[in-house]
Amino acid sequence: MVQEVKKMTTYDRVIKECFWDMRIEEKDINTILNSNDFRKKTFLFDKILLNSTQMLSDLKIFTRDDLKMMIENFKVPKFNADYIGRRKNMAEVFYLDKPLEIDELKWIA
């Protein structure tokens, strides 16, 4: 008997990886994404930026305009600043065409 393996969706992964400390469901994420509450959208963005193993892919759940605003307004905290700053820079490069600041990831010409 072949066991069917359920593919984990983006929302499943975001809930598992980013909201392990809270009770949140897919409908809650949809509600946030479809609302005009930028504070809640920023909270969701922060959780994904800081915790997702597939951050660049998972950030695609936001509209381009919302994502641009959240990336630009994100302030890297002093705690774990190097790690978080790198993740923010990767999002800037991927979504906003900003320069890569992570030397280890730059192509050597």
Residue pairs with C-beta under 8 A, 6 or more apart in sequence:
8 16
10 54
10 57
10 58
10 60
10 61
11 26
11 29
11 61
12 26
13 52
13 53
13 54
13 58
14 29
14 47
14 48
14 52
14 58
14 61
15 24
15 25
15 26
15 29
17 51
17 52
17 53
18 47
18 48
18 50
18 51
18 52
19 47
29 44
29 61
32 40
32 41
32 43
32 44
33 41
33 44
33 61
33 62
35 41
38 66
38 69
41 62
41 66
41 70
42 70
42 73
45 59
45 62
45 67
45 70
45 74
46 74
48 55
48 58
48 59
49 55
49 59
49 74
49 84
49 87
49 88
49 91
50 84
50 87
52 58
52 59
55 87
55 90
55 91
56 90
56 91
56 94
59 67
59 91
59 95
62 70
64 95
67 95
68 95
68 96
71 88
71 91
71 92
71 95
71 96
72 96
74 88
76 84
76 85
76 88
77 84
86 102
89 98
89 100
89 101
89 102
90 102
92 98
93 99
93 100
100 106
